Amino acid sequence: MSDRQVKVVLSEKDMPRQWYNIMADMSNLPKPGLNPVTKKPLTPDDLLPIFPMDLILQEVSMDRWIDIPEEVLDIYRQWRPSPLYRARRLEQALGTPARIYYKHEGVSPAGSHKPNTAIPQAYYNKKAGIKRLSTETGAGQWGSALSLACSYFGLECTVYMVKVSYHQKPYRRSLMQVWGAEVIPSPSDRTNAGRQVLAKDPDCLGSLGIAISEAVEDAANRKDTNYSLGSVLNHVLLHQTVIGLEAKKQLELVGDYPDVVVGCCGGGSNFAGLAFPFLADKFAGKEVRAVAVEPTACPTLTRGHFAYDFGDSAQLTPIVSMFTLGHDFVPPGIHAGGLRYHGASPLVSQLVHDGIAEAVAIGQRGVFESAVLFARTEGILPAPESAHAIKGAIDEALKAKDAGEERTILFSLSGHGHFDLSAYDEFFAGRLTDIVYPQEMIDKALASLPVCDEES
């Protein structure tokens, strides 16, 4: 790479035509998901009421490469391949010998990485004859992406948005409505799951677990409707691997390779999308670290329990093996709404549990300080979720500085923060504090974990 080059841009012909399935290379796969009623291993028939068969088959596939449909590629081309940037001005501000690169997923129409899976999910549901999709969203990135995808394929879309984010981020809600979605603050009185929560706590701020319960119940009660999930599940992480596959090609063009790959992590889709293609190299013997960064207010991977748990609060979803804070966990109303999930992807959880990937938790004040430094040096306003990856990358760069070593750091800028300016207002007003979730609250939530026969 020349001393002045900043962007590495691929042409459309270089866009990946297949997704990478990490399960083909994992020697230790997650334990099978269980039916929430029978506690027996899931079958395709268990999932058919809410997912199309194509996605169910991707969920369990052991094929290393899965073809991307042409109809999906045609839409991907509107913003993919996304650019890779060398963060030269940030490097200078830090005085680090490290080379810092970031993959900018905020260039998508929805402003985040989420359309990478929303588009194929809408496509496969349309192909299966589904007319309507229901889903949940935290900060609104996923809800925006699915609203966009449904508008492309002529599907109706209903989004249950975590109530605290519904009020914190009104313009994200407006964007979903522009693309034709109905947006409902969760918990709501539209579902049994929502009404039960409101009966116990009328002022409940909501959580992704609650919103998932409402969206799954909505889908299960209508034959024309399926449920769509923006993170956690295997097929969702699969679709996101276009991020890392492109990044590998871009780094090859400049003759570089990362020592460490950093991504923010809530359910795990952004981290997995960047890291999984590089972990394929790690399985083959190459040295590379993968670091998932989460908030101290929702420390799933760093303080959660590795166990079977429900994916939602009402216990409607399959029981999966993951790091969890308990499905009853209701996190504080931090602005990184996309990272406020009680569990983590079974695949990411297994990799962290096995020591193949790492996890760190960071307080939100340091996160926003890093976000502002990034905006003032690189010129891009990051989403609060993405700023966790920035903070993680900066910490790695400062370690390289202290060691006096050249290192290559790659992180995923998962989305822009143009709809998150109220969070920056709170930061500049000094109203953001570091929240460390109390251990006694975690212990209380973990007490409700399901009892499962792991050999069943």
N, C-alpha and C positions, 0 to 999 in steps of 0.2 A: 504494500500500500504506500502511495506517495506521501510525502510529509504534509501535504495540504488536503488530500482527499478526505471528504467527510461522509458522503453517501455511497452505499453499494447497492445498485439497483439491478434487478434481474428483468429480463424481458418476459412477456407472457408465455412464450414457448418454453421457458425454463421453469414454469410453475409445476409443482408436483402433480402427478396424475394418479397417484396412489397414496393412501394413508398408511402410516406405519403402526402395526399392532405389537406392542411391547410384550404381550402375553406369549408370543411365539418364542421369545428369548429368555423369559423368566424361569429359573429353575424351581422357584418356590412361589406358586400362584396363591392368591387369596382363597380362603375357604369358600365353598359355594354359598350363594345367597339362599335364604330360607323363606318359605311361604309364611306370611305373618300370622296365619290362622293355624295351620297344621304343624308349623316348625319343621317341615320336611323340605329337602332341596327343591328349589324352584324348577318348574318345567316351563316350556314355551307357552303352554295353555294357561299357566298362571298369569302371564304377562300380556296375553293377547287382548284382554279387555281395555288396556290403556296404551299399548305400543303396537306399531305395525311389525309384521314378521321380518321384514328386512333389517330393522334395527335390533330385534331380538336375536337374529342370527349373528349380527356384528357383535353383540354383547358377549357371546360365548365363543366366537371364532378364535381358532388358533393359527390362522393363516397370518404370515408375517406382513403381507402386503394386501390391501383391499382396494380395488379400483374405485376411483371417484367418478360418479356418473357424469356424462357430458353436460346434462342439464344443470348440474351443480357447478361444473367448471365454467360454464358460460356466465354464471352470475359471479363466481369468484373473480373472474377477470376484471370486474368493475373496480377492484382495489388490490387484488393480488397480482404478482408478488408484492408484499409490503416492503418498504425500504429498511435497510440496516444502516445505522448511523455509528460513526466513531465519535464518541463524546469528548472531543479534543478540548473544548473550553472547560468542561467539568474537570478533566484531568489536570489542566493547568491550575484551576482554582484549588484543587486538593494538593497540588505539588507531588503527585504520585508518579512513580515510574510505570505503573500499571497501564495497560491499554484497556479502555472501557468501550464496549459496543452495546447498542441497544436495538432491539427489533421493535419497530413502531407499529403496533396494531391499531392505534387510534385513527389510522387513515381510512378505516372502513366507514360506510355510510352511517352506521350506528355509533361510531366512535370508540369501538372496543374490539377485542378478539372474538366476542360472542357470535357474530354471524358465521364464523367458520363451522359451527355445528348447527346453528339455527337453520341455515339454508338446506343442508341435507336432511335434517329432521322434517322440515316442511315438505320437501320433495318426496320423501318416502311415505309420508302420511297421505299426501295428495295421490300418489300412485296407488295406495291401498283403498282409496275411495272415501277417506275421511273428509268431513266438511269443516270441522272446527277443532282448534287446539286450546287447551287450558294450561296455564303454567303459573309459577310463582316468580317473584323477583325481589331482590334486596334493594340495592342502590338504584336499580333500574336498567343496568347495562343489558342483562339477559332479556328482560321484558321488551326493551327497545329492539333488540336483535330479532326476537321471535315475531314481534309485530311487523318488522320490515320483511322477514321471510314469508309470513302469511300474506302480506300484500302482494309479493311477487307471484305466489301460487294461488291466489284467490280463495284463501281460507279465512274463516272468522277466527278471532283471537281474543281470549279473555285472560287477563293478567291479575293475579292476586299479589299486590305489592305490600311488603312489610310496612306497617302503619307509620313507624317512625321515619322511614325513608320517603313514604308517600307525602309527608308534610315537609320534610327537609329538602326534598328535591322535586318541586312542582314542575319544573321545566322538563325533567326526564319523563314525567307523567304526560305532559303535553306532547312530547315527541311520539310516545306510543299512540296517543289518540290521533295524531296527524296520520300515522300509518294504519289507522282504522281499528285499533284495539280498544276493548272495554277494560278500564283499569279500576280495580276495587281495593280499597285499603283493607289489609288483613291484620288481625282477625275481623271478620265481617259477620253479618247476620244472614248471609246467603247460604251457608252450609251448616250442617250439624256440628262439624269440627269447630267452626268459628263461633257458633253460639255457645258451645260448651266452655270455650276459653273466656268469652265475654261474661258468662254467668259467674265465673270465679273471680275475674279481674276485669271490670269494665274499662279500665284505663290501660290495659295491656298494650305495650309498645309493639308487640308482634315479634316474630322471628321467622327465619326461613323454614324451620321445621313446621310451624303453624301454617304458613302460607302453602307449603307443599301439601299438607293434609287437605286444605281447602281445594286446591287445584286437582288433586287426585280424586277426591270425592265428586267434584264437578264432572270430571271425565268419566268416572265409573257409572254415573247415573244417566249418561246420554250415549246412545249407540252411534251418533254421528260425530262424537268427540273423542279425541285421544289426549293423553297427557304428554307434555314435552318438558324435559329437564335440561338445565343449562350447565350442569357440572356433575361431578361424582361418578356417574355410571361409565362403564368401559367404553361404550360407543361414543359418548360425548368426548372423552379424552382422546379417543382414536381420531376423530375429526379435527381436533386441534393440532395434531402433529404436523400439519402443513407449516406451522410457524417454525419449528425446529428444523424441518427438512429444508426449507428455504434458507434459514440462517446458516446451515452447514455449507450450502452451495456458495453463499455470499462470502463467508469467511475463507473458503477455498480460493476464491478469486483474488483475495488480498494476501494469501499465504499465511493465514493465522488460524489458530484453534484455541478454544477456551480452556483455561485451567479450572475455571469455576463457572457454572451456569446458575443464575439466580432468578427466581420468580416469586411473585406473591402467591399466597395459597389460602383459599377459603375451602371450597369443595375440592379444588385441585386441577381444574381444567386448564388454566393459564400456565401454571407451573409445568404440568405434564406436557402441554403442547410444545413448549420450548425444550424441556429437558429430556423427554423420552427418546427422541432421535439421537441425542448424545449419549444417553445411557446404553443404547444399542452398541456404541463403540466401547463403553466400559465393560459390557458383558464380553466383548471380544478381546479384552485385555488392555485397552487404552486407559490412561490415567485422566480422569475428569471428575470433578466434584459437582454435585447438584444440590442447591440449597433452597428450601422452601421457607418463605418468610411470612409469618402470621402475626396478628396483633396480640398483645398481652391481655387484652380484654376478652379474647376468644381463643385461648391457647390450645387448640384441639390436638395438634401433633406433639406439642412440647409438654403438655400436662394432662392430656386426655388418657383414657384407658383403652388398650387394644383388645377389643371384644366384639361380640355380635351386638348389634343394636338396630333399632328402627331408624329409617331415614327421615321420619316425620313425627310430629308430636302426638297425633291421633292414632298412631300405630296401624296405619293403613298400608304403608309401603313394605316391600320386602325387607327382611332382616339381613344385614350384611356385616361382614367382618371389617372393622375399621377402627381407627383411633376416634374416640368419641368422648364428649363431655356429658353425654346423656341426652336422650331425645326430649326431656323436659327442660333442658337448658334454655334460658332466655337471656341472651347477652345484653350488655349495656348498649345504649343507643349511639355508638361511635359512628363517625361519618363514613368509614370504610364499610358500607352496608353489605357489599359483596363478599366480605370476609367474616360475616357474622353467622356462620353455620356450625351446628354442634358437632358434626362429623366431618370426616375427610374421605375422599375417594378410596375404595378398597385397594386399588392398585398403588396409589401414592402411599397409603398407610402401610401396605406390605413392604414396599421399598424402603420406607423410613425404618420400619421395625427391623428389617434385615440389615440395616446399615449401608444400603446401596445409595440412598439419598439422605440428606440431612435436613433438620428443621430448626429454626430460631424464631423467637417471639420478641417483638419490638413495641415499645410504647409510642403512642400517637404523636406526642410532641416532637420527638426525634424524627418521626416519619415526615411531619409537615415541615420541619426545618430542612430536611433533605429535599423535599418537594420544591420549596422556595429556591434553594440553591440551584437545583436543576433548572427551574424555570428561568432564573436570572442568568444562567450560563448557556443553556441549550435552547432557550426560547420557547419551549413547549410546556404548557400547563398540564401536569399529570393528574389523573384521577387519584383519590386517596388510596385506593387499592394498589394501583401501580406504584405509588410512592413508597410502599413497603419494599418493593423490589429495588427501588432506587436507594433506599437507606441500606438495604443489604449489600448492594453493589459498592456503595461508598465505604461501608465498613470493611469490605474485602480489599478495596483500593488502599485504604489507610493501613491495613495490615501489611500490604506489599511495601508501602512507604517505610513503615517501621523496620521491616526486614531488609530494606534496600534491594528488593528483587523486582525484576520485570515479570509481570503476570498478565494474562489475558482474562478479562472478565466480560461475560455476556449476560445481559438481563433483558427481560421482556417488559417493555412499556405497554402494558395491556390495554390502556385507553387514555383518552384525554380527559381533562377535568373541567371542561367548559360549563357543565351543568352542576358543578360542585363548588361554585364560588362562595356559597354560604358557609361551607366548611373553612375556607380560607379566611372569611370574615371573622369566624369564631377564633381562629388561630391568632390573627393579628390583634384581636381584642383581648387576648390572653385568657380566653375562656376554655381552651382545650387543656385537659389534664391527662396525665398518664394513668390509665386504669389497669390495675392488676386484679383479675377476678379472684374473689376470696376462695380459699381451698374448701371451706365448709359448704359453700354453695355448689362447688363442683361435686363434693362428696354426696350432697343431697340429691343432685341430679343423677349421679351414677348409681344410686341405690335403686333406681327404677329400671335398670338394664334387664332385658328379657333373659329368662333362664332357658338355655338351648342345649340340646344334646348335640354336641359338635360332630359326633360321628353318625348322626341320623342321615 
